[in-house]
Amino acid sequence: MTAVAREVEVEVDPSRVVLLVDDDEDIREIVGEILRDQGCTVQVAHNGREALDALDAMTTPPQLVLLDLMMPELDGAQFLAILDEHPGYAGVPVVVVTASRHAAPASVRGKVAGWLPKPVEYDDLVATVSRFVGESAPPRRPPRRAARDVGKFLERRRTEVDTLRAALASADHFEIRRIGHNLKGMGASFGFPDLAELGARLENAARADDQNAMGKLVDELAAYVAKVPASAPRASDPPTLP
């Protein structure tokens, strides 16, 4: 008889609190899953404004803030500037999760306790969390190594095509740059390095305010995700860009 593995819940330690701040749903799901598997209590915020509200609602500061830089409403740099002036949270360690550390403004580099590159690697994340919030208890189930739902990832990219076209029509280059930045960070993680490369080109075109280049890249993205079957290919065998 074949033994069937039984999944047992991880015991979450309420004293090991991590605030995860990122506008990208893929990042929140993957990183949040790893943190919970490590026994951490995870608070999630979609942008800097929500993160500040979350901090205000906490009775004690978190042990660590994992922070994206490119976010709407209140970005990572603005969040750090406010956090630095807050008497209750000025000492909370912040680790920036970014696809490009070198693109971070100088004002950010002097205020953070560490960096994690996108795509986020399991071992790097676990080591960073252990450094700031302590070692977890022995796991009560084997870690899932950041299970990636490729189908869901691709479906979000299809939705983003409409968002990008709307941003092009309104000349919202920040939104285009933000989406390109996120795609650059997560494409390779889900097994689509061509999408990561397209995201980098889109981010650079938005940074240069090149409307024509942005339009062509959005068309490339639309063509790419349109030809991927609904069931999604294996992450190890992605399609190539047209």
Secondary structure, DSSP 8 states (H G I E B T S, - for coil): ------------EEEEEEEEE-S-HHHHHHHHHHHHHTTEEEEEESSHHHHHHHHHH-SS--SEEEE-SS-SSS-HHHHHHHHHH-TTTTTS-EEEEES-GGGS-HHHHTT-SEEEESS--HHHHHHHHHHHH------SS--------HHHHHHHHHHHHHHHHHHHHTT-HHHHHHHHHHHHHHTGGGT-HHHHHHHHHHHHHHHTT-HHHHHHHHHHHHHHHHTS-TT---TTS-----
